[in-house]
């Protein structure tokens, strides 16, 4: 799936949301997840594994009959992942079951995916700094659906940020022109 490039709104450049930082790569600005947690408050960023030069998010996952660790790119809108196991040839859109790698709490929560044709009603819930701030990601492997909730920013700006997607599979020059 080729994901469309959607630029970061100027409002986010001026007021970076809690849990994010702005990183300049080449001529472009990118939002990068800086603080993200399980529902028990454990940090999910792992400094031992970097993707695109930034610490990756670390989850314990089950995908089909395989179990292990999945590392997720912390660049907002990216869908790059690394696995501690070979997931094999997985059917398209198989469900991912995720847990916190520190305490084992389930990361799963209800999530009505808004991607046309997906139909998934389960997501992986991440907590951001702030009382009700969170990210919910579709639990179907390969689906780019995600929803951001940040209470201190107007909802139309949060919706604009939720639509940021890029870094489709096979991107030759990640930080060049898309």
Secondary structure, 3 states (H helix, E strand, C coil): CCCCCCCCCHHHHHCCCCCEEEEEECCEEEEEECCCECCCCCECEEEEEEECCEEEEEEEEEECCEEEEEEECCECCCCCEEECCCCCCCCCCCEEEEECCCCCCECEEECCCCCCCCCCCEEEEEECCCCCCEEEEECECCCCCEEEECCCCCHHHHHHHHCCCCCCCCCCCCCCCC
